[in-house]
Amino acid sequence: MENLRKEAKRWLKALRANVQEARARLERAFPEAPGVPTLRDVQHALARELGFGGWSALKTTLATDRPSERSAATLVNRFLDNACPDPGICSFRPCAPSVRLPPP
């Protein structure tokens, strides 16, 4: 969410500097935007670009979406089990079963 807030602020800064690409982007995402947009207008446009009805819907979705229950160690171990610099050598078998992270 923090990255989206920062993106909206960068976009608003570009609009205030009269960057034409920023203005065109705003008009594509939010055709009804005022001539002098506020941060709220830009956040709304950003949410619409991402397929949401508005900033509130985006925030609600991000707040209710929970990351996978798998721990980072589980994900790293799965990667290590499936990673191989040369699949021809491994034949899709884990290359380094001794390289493991301890469970959380």
C-alpha positions in Angstrom: 0.0 0.0 0.0 2.9 2.3 0.8 4.3 1.9 -2.7 0.9 2.9 -4.2 0.7 6.0 -2.0 4.2 7.0 -3.1 3.2 6.4 -6.8 0.2 8.6 -6.4 2.4 11.4 -4.9 4.9 11.1 -7.7 2.1 11.2 -10.3 0.6 14.3 -8.6 4.0 16.0 -8.6 4.4 15.3 -12.3 0.9 16.8 -12.9 1.8 19.9 -11.0 5.0 20.2 -13.2 2.7 20.0 -16.3 4.2 16.8 -17.5 2.0 15.9 -20.5 2.4 12.1 -20.1 1.1 12.4 -16.5 -1.9 14.5 -17.7 -2.7 12.0 -20.5 -2.4 9.1 -18.0 -4.9 10.9 -15.7 -7.3 11.5 -18.5 -7.2 7.8 -19.5 -7.8 6.5 -16.0 -10.2 9.2 -14.8 -11.7 11.3 -17.6 -13.9 13.2 -15.1 -10.8 14.4 -13.2 -10.7 18.2 -12.4 -8.4 20.5 -14.2 -6.3 20.9 -11.0 -6.3 17.4 -9.4 -5.7 16.8 -5.8 -4.0 13.8 -4.3 -7.4 12.2 -3.7 -8.1 12.5 -7.5 -4.8 10.9 -8.4 -5.3 8.1 -5.9 -8.7 7.5 -7.4 -7.2 7.3 -10.9 -4.5 5.0 -9.8 -7.0 2.6 -8.2 -9.0 2.7 -11.5 -5.9 1.9 -13.5 -5.5 -1.2 -11.3 -9.1 -2.3 -11.9 -10.8 -1.0 -8.8 -13.7 1.4 -8.5 -11.8 3.7 -6.3 -9.1 4.2 -3.7 -11.3 2.8 -0.9 -12.0 -0.4 -2.8 -8.3 -0.8 -3.4 -7.4 -0.2 0.3 -10.1 -2.7 1.4 -8.9 -5.4 -0.9 -5.3 -5.0 0.1 -6.2 -5.0 3.8 -8.3 -8.2 3.5 -5.9 -10.1 1.2 -3.7 -12.3 3.4 -0.4 -13.5 2.1 0.0 -17.2 1.8 0.4 -19.1 5.1 3.6 -20.5 3.9 6.7 -19.1 5.6 9.6 -17.6 3.8 11.7 -20.6 4.7 9.2 -22.9 3.1 9.1 -20.8 -0.1 12.9 -20.6 -0.3 13.2 -24.4 0.2 10.7 -25.0 -2.5 12.7 -22.8 -4.8 15.9 -24.6 -3.9 14.2 -27.9 -4.5 13.2 -26.8 -8.0 16.1 -24.6 -9.0 18.9 -26.0 -11.1 21.5 -24.1 -13.2 21.2 -26.8 -16.0 18.0 -28.8 -16.2 19.7 -31.3 -18.5 22.0 -32.3 -15.6 19.3 -32.4 -13.0 16.4 -33.9 -15.0 14.2 -31.8 -12.8 15.5 -33.4 -9.6 16.6 -31.1 -6.8 20.3 -30.3 -7.3 21.2 -29.4 -3.8 19.0 -31.2 -1.2 21.6 -30.4 1.5 21.0 -26.7 1.1 18.0 -26.1 3.2 16.7 -23.4 5.6 15.5 -24.5 9.0 11.7 -24.4 9.5 10.4 -21.3 11.3 
